[in-house]
Amino acid sequence: MEYNYPKFTKEMKQTHTILIPNMAILQFRILKAALEKEGYKVEILNNCGSEVAQLGLKYVHNDTCYPALLVIGQFLDALNSGRYDLDRTALLITQTGGGCRASNYIHLLRKALVKAGYPQVPVASLNFSGLEKDSGFKLTLKLARKALASVFYGDLIMALRNQCKPYEVHEGDTLAMTEKWIAACQKWMKADCNYSARDMKKQFPVICRDFASIPLNRVPKVKVGIVGEIYVKYSPLGNNELEKFLESEDCEVNMPGLMGFLEYCIFNMGEDVTLYGGKANTRRVMNLLLRYLDGIEIAAGKALSENGFHAPARFAVLKTLPEGVIGMGAKMGEGWLLTAEMIELIESGYENIVCAQPFGCLPNHVVGKGMVNRLRAMHPTSNITPIDYDPSATRVNQENRIKLMLSVARERLQQKNAPVQPMELYGETPRVEHHIPDAMAGSAL
């Protein structure tokens, strides 16, 4: 029997609190302010722990991919907490619109809500592909521009934070600076300013200069990149606080920005026309949008470089890196982008990489773990460790595998920075050979 699930209506915008699962925390905090300016009441969930995964397993089939288990489990755990008026609460979930099962999470979530006893809770969809057309949650042009600005600002602040925190002279300076600029970005979203391309290009250098004023002691440290499936890559719930663990191991972390994934999705819409046919106008529109975003990326990279920070490669460069390694038609499980990000990290000096792989996403294992041997052949110094994340994998085992990777990284760093020593310091006496002309051989010296 088909169940008539409740829809998120326009009227609910005024009455309901919308819960959002946590993923890219800095970017989502800015996006929250943009949604609030549009009249939505929004809360980003922070409830974590093993009980969230177990709750997801209870209401979703265990063959479902790990990110779906966590997202649905986190929603149900929040509804179980008693903190919310269940007749005035809604849930917001993203839909990619592509071949990923994330497009169908919304249906799994609705079924789980009925099973858990919350049939009245509506689910809204955030998507760029026209799915859920009858939803009262509308992504207007203004909100879409603010969403892009939230990602650009969040990516920039994340990159600056990660490059400053391991080297700060005074503990807490970087966190304070991060909070200062997140609050500023939130204020801009609510004041309807600084979200246009022109405004962002003006603000990027200001933000970078402010971070550059933090006193730093740039001693050599192990540099680690994080790649993987989009949810477990960013979400502390999905990756067992991987970023925090690497920071505790005295590493500098490089996590490629969320904007690269959005551009990847846009690019694929145009590339599908090239590979499989379709409307040429679709490809032209996607290319125009990518050029618009590239102009903003150039400005962000310039601001980083001019203030002494590492600037990640633009998407226009990123998409050329996998040539000869993986085809551009591989676009499931983060597809060729995941491989491209690993190549970019290696070539940028972040040759130690954790590849976060969730249970239930075979394409992600193919384009991640499946590419490791090829990348090692291309870059012999690369030190890549795929880590599986699923309900049965323990945090201790995951961290122990990462520690093995870090031990290799520290040994290489030590060798790279070891001073050249005279030979006698190693217990050897340099041998000096005296060459005597033949005419003098045998004569007394």
Beta strands, then each sheet from edge to edge (+ up, - down):
strand 1: 17-20
strand 2: 41-44
strand 3: 89-94
strand 4: 123-126
strand 5: 222-228
strand 6: 251-254
strand 7: 352-358
strand 8: 383-389
sheet 1: 2+ 1+ 3+ 4+
sheet 2: 6+ 5+ 7+ 8+
end
